[in-house]
Amino acid sequence: MSDNDITTQALHDAFFALHHGLPRQGPGSDTTTRRLLALAGPLPARPRVLDLGCRPGRSALLLAAEAGAQVTAVDLHEPFLAELRKAAAARGLDERIRTLRADMGALGDLPDGAFDLVWAESSAYAIGFDRALAEWRRLLAPGGTLVLTECEWTTEEPGPVARAFWERHYRLRTTAENTAAAIAAGYHVLGTVRQPESDWDAYYGPLAERAAAADPAAPGMAAALAATREELELRREHGGDYGYTGYALRPADARWRTRPETAADLAAVRRVEAGAFPTEAEADLVDALRRDPEAWLPGLSYVAEAPDGTVAAHALITRCHVDGVPAAALAPVAVAPAHQRRGAGEAVVRAVLDAARLRGEGFVLVLGHPEYYPRFGFVRASAYGIKPAFEVPDEAMMALDLGGSDAVTRGTISYPAAFGI
């Protein structure tokens, strides 16, 4: 073994000595894990979960206990896996958690479609966000969800110190850039969660205490401490420039091609709208909204194509306001009778919501069936302090926070004149 190999191994050992036994091995909290789990939507009674880069398994334990999951927990560091097995046994969860020592970038032995949920908190950076999206998709069962967190720029102009640090370690992008990358990779974004500063404190507080008590004379420890202290100082002084965002992603339904409408689709869209409802009122509404430049949002009228290329479904988002603040309204949504109850409506709604995210829309409102729209993440608008200017059942007026920041304006909804309300 060369001197360089010995130095590298000593640094590796010192790094893990600093981290063993800490409550967390990356920014996070049980609250954030639960929020991400909620974004994943309904799961089977005993979901099959693959936790990649599990460390000592804080998320794996929660998923097994609270989601009833059968978890395969993957990490390259055997002592972390041993720590997880011990914790699982102590909690009576050893039958629900299987550990696997493996590289998350080399999972060829795992079968396609084997997991309802692929989970990666604070670990996807080991292979990169784009590679994770590409390689882990095959592991998802039909209807499965990928949940991962990614460190990102939280400002359009990060300072030179933060930029120089991250340029040495990992290429950060903004939430908008990562959202666009996920959609381009063939996923729908079910939701995002910006991790609060308390998630960083839960990681860095104990780590700082461990670093203060460490012996710098131990092999490799001086270098490990220098790197750790640089990281801690960067967060203290420049933490406003970057942070972690959690993503819940689901592969798009390959049966339906979704895209923005074109001029050639207008007659077909009208037929779909007219055929989906008892009268032509919704078809007339769409035409009226197209003529209203203050309501119409270019690129947010979407269609889903049937396999033969015909328009099977249509979904429209236009401008509305909440106490004068711009918001977005989803309406109408229509599916041709021949294609109803086959996933076309869900595909086109998810696609137009993705397009709204890419435009930077903050939140979307819908007046619709309370049994249908919650699958997209909509909740009662009243929970945000939003109300319509007319009487409707509270559960039928819903809102979706696209940014995941709860920065939603309270007040009364004003619809475009074409709605007649």
Residue pairs with C-beta under 8 A, 6 or more apart in sequence:
1 9
7 220
9 220
10 219
10 220
11 220
11 223
11 224
12 220
13 219
13 220
14 218
14 219
14 220
14 221
14 223
14 224
14 225
15 220
15 224
15 227
16 77
16 79
17 214
17 218
17 221
17 224
18 207
18 210
18 211
18 214
18 221
18 224
18 225
18 228
19 25
19 207
19 210
20 79
20 83
21 83
22 203
22 206
22 207
22 210
23 58
23 202
23 206
24 58
24 202
24 203
24 206
25 55
25 56
25 80
25 122
25 203
26 55
26 121
26 122
26 123
26 203
27 122
27 195
27 199
27 200
27 202
27 203
27 204
27 244
28 58
28 59
28 121
28 122
28 149
28 195
28 199
28 202
28 203
28 244
29 195
29 196
29 198
29 199
29 202
30 58
30 62
32 193
32 195
32 196
32 199
32 246
33 58
33 59
33 62
33 63
33 121
34 62
34 66
35 193
35 246
36 121
36 147
36 149
36 193
36 246
36 248
37 62
37 63
37 66
37 67
37 147
39 147
39 190
39 191
39 192
39 193
39 246
39 248
39 377
40 117
40 145
40 147
40 190
40 248
41 145
41 190
41 248
41 375
42 375
43 67
43 69
43 116
43 117
44 116
45 68
46 68
46 69
46 70
47 67
47 68
47 69
47 70
47 116
47 117
48 69
48 70
48 72
48 114
48 115
48 116
48 117
48 141
49 60
49 63
49 64
49 67
49 69
49 70
49 71
49 72
49 115
49 116
49 117
49 118
49 119
50 71
50 72
50 74
50 110
50 114
50 115
50 117
50 118
50 119
50 139
51 57
51 59
51 60
51 63
51 71
51 72
51 73
51 74
51 119
51 120
52 74
52 104
52 107
52 118
52 119
52 120
52 123
52 124
52 136
53 74
53 75
53 104
53 120
53 121
53 122
53 123
53 124
53 126
54 60
54 73
54 74
54 75
54 80
54 81
54 84
54 99
54 123
55 75
55 77
55 80
55 123
56 80
56 83
56 84
56 87
57 73
57 80
57 81
57 83
57 84
57 87
57 88
57 97
57 99
59 119
59 121
60 71
60 73
60 84
60 88
60 97
61 84
61 87
61 88
61 91
61 93
61 97
63 69
63 71
63 117
63 119
64 70
64 71
64 88
64 93
64 96
64 97
65 91
65 93
68 96
69 96
69 117
70 96
70 98
71 96
71 97
71 98
72 98
72 100
72 110
72 115
73 81
73 84
73 97
73 98
73 99
73 100
74 99
74 100
74 101
74 102
74 104
74 107
75 81
75 99
75 101
75 102
76 101
76 102
76 103
76 104
78 101
81 99
81 100
81 101
84 97
84 99
85 94
85 97
85 99
88 94
88 96
88 97
102 109
104 120
104 123
104 126
104 127
104 132
105 126
105 127
105 131
105 135
107 135
107 136
107 139
110 139
112 138
112 139
113 138
113 139
113 140
113 141
113 142
113 144
114 139
114 141
115 139
115 140
115 141
115 144
116 140
116 141
116 143
116 144
116 145
117 144
117 145
117 146
117 147
118 136
118 139
118 140
118 144
118 145
118 146
118 147
118 148
119 147
119 148
120 132
120 136
120 146
120 147
120 148
120 149
121 147
121 148
121 149
121 246
122 149
122 244
123 148
124 132
124 148
124 149
124 150
125 150
125 151
125 170
127 135
129 148
129 150
129 173
129 178
129 181
130 181
130 185
132 148
133 146
133 181
133 182
133 185
133 187
133 249
134 185
136 146
137 146
137 185
137 186
137 187
137 251
140 146
140 251
143 250
144 250
144 251
145 190
145 248
145 249
145 250
146 187
146 247
146 248
146 249
146 250
147 246
147 247
147 248
147 249
148 246
148 247
148 249
149 195
149 244
149 245
149 246
149 247
150 178
150 244
150 245
150 247
151 170
151 172
151 242
151 243
151 244
152 172
152 173
152 174
152 175
152 178
152 242
152 243
152 244
152 245
153 172
153 173
153 174
153 241
153 242
154 174
154 175
154 194
154 240
154 241
154 242
154 243
155 240
155 241
156 174
158 166
158 172
158 238
158 241
158 242
159 238
159 241
161 234
161 237
161 238
162 234
162 238
162 241
162 242
163 241
165 230
165 234
165 238
166 172
166 242
172 242
173 181
175 192
175 194
175 245
175 403
176 358
176 360
178 245
178 247
179 189
179 192
179 247
179 357
179 358
180 358
182 189
182 247
182 249
183 189
183 354
183 357
183 358
186 251
186 252
187 249
187 250
187 251
187 252
188 249
188 250
188 251
188 252
188 350
188 351
188 353
188 354
189 247
189 248
189 249
189 353
189 354
189 357
190 248
190 249
190 250
190 376
190 377
191 247
191 248
191 377
191 404
192 245
192 246
192 247
192 248
192 403
192 404
193 245
193 246
193 404
194 243
194 244
194 245
194 246
194 403
194 404
194 405
195 243
195 244
195 245
195 246
197 239
199 244
200 235
200 239
200 243
204 232
204 235
207 228
207 232
208 232
211 225
211 228
211 229
211 232
214 221
214 224
214 225
215 221
216 222
216 225
245 404
246 404
250 350
252 258
252 347
252 350
252 351
253 343
253 346
253 347
255 307
255 342
255 343
255 347
256 304
256 305
256 306
256 312
256 313
256 343
256 344
256 347
256 348
257 304
257 305
258 302
258 303
258 304
258 305
258 347
258 348
258 350
258 351
259 302
259 303
259 305
259 351
260 299
260 300
260 301
260 302
260 303
260 355
261 269
261 301
261 302
261 303
261 314
265 303
265 311
268 303
268 310
268 311
269 286
269 301
269 303
269 311
269 314
270 283
270 286
270 287
271 311
271 336
272 311
272 312
272 313
272 314
272 334
272 335
272 336
273 280
273 282
273 283
273 286
273 314
273 332
273 334
274 280
274 282
274 283
275 334
275 336
275 337
276 282
276 334
276 335
276 336
276 337
276 340
277 283
277 332
277 334
282 332
282 334
285 331
285 332
285 418
285 419
286 301
286 314
286 316
286 332
288 418
289 295
289 296
289 316
289 318
289 416
289 418
290 296
290 301
292 318
292 416
292 417
292 418
294 319
294 416
295 318
295 319
295 320
295 416
295 417
295 418
296 318
296 319
297 317
297 318
297 319
297 328
297 359
299 355
299 359
300 316
300 317
300 318
300 328
300 352
300 355
300 356
300 359
301 314
301 315
301 316
301 317
301 352
302 314
302 315
302 316
302 348
302 351
302 352
302 355
303 311
303 312
303 313
303 314
303 348
304 311
304 312
304 313
304 314
304 344
304 345
304 347
304 348
304 351
305 311
305 312
306 312
306 339
306 344
311 336
312 335
312 336
312 338
312 339
312 344
313 333
313 334
313 335
313 336
313 339
313 344
313 345
313 347
313 348
314 332
314 333
314 334
314 348
315 330
315 332
315 333
315 334
315 345
315 348
315 349
315 351
315 352
316 330
316 331
316 332
316 333
316 352
317 328
317 329
317 330
317 352
317 353
317 355
317 356
317 361
317 364
318 328
318 329
318 331
318 416
319 326
319 327
319 328
319 329
319 416
320 326
320 327
320 328
320 329
320 365
320 413
320 414
320 415
320 416
321 327
321 413
321 414
322 365
322 386
322 409
322 410
322 411
322 412
322 413
322 414
323 409
323 410
323 411
323 412
324 411
324 414
325 409
325 411
327 361
327 362
327 363
327 364
327 365
327 409
327 413
328 356
328 361
328 363
328 364
328 365
329 364
329 365
329 366
329 413
329 415
329 416
330 349
330 352
330 353
330 364
330 365
330 366
330 368
331 366
331 367
331 368
331 419
333 345
333 348
333 349
333 368
334 345
335 344
335 345
335 348
336 344
346 375
346 376
349 376
350 376
353 364
353 376
353 400
353 402
356 364
356 402
357 402
361 402
362 401
362 402
362 403
362 407
362 408
363 384
363 399
363 400
363 401
363 402
363 403
363 408
364 378
364 399
364 400
364 402
365 381
365 386
365 397
365 398
365 399
365 400
365 413
366 373
366 378
366 397
366 398
366 399
366 400
367 388
367 392
367 396
367 397
367 398
368 396
368 398
369 396
370 393
370 395
370 396
370 398
373 398
374 398
376 400
377 400
377 401
378 398
378 399
378 400
379 398
379 399
379 400
380 394
380 395
380 397
380 398
380 399
381 387
381 388
381 397
381 398
381 399
381 413
382 394
382 397
383 399
384 399
384 401
384 406
384 408
384 410
385 408
385 410
385 411
386 397
386 399
386 408
386 409
386 410
386 411
386 412
386 413
387 397
387 411
387 412
387 413
388 397
388 412
388 413
388 421
389 412
389 413
389 414
389 421
390 421
397 413
399 408
401 407
401 408
415 421
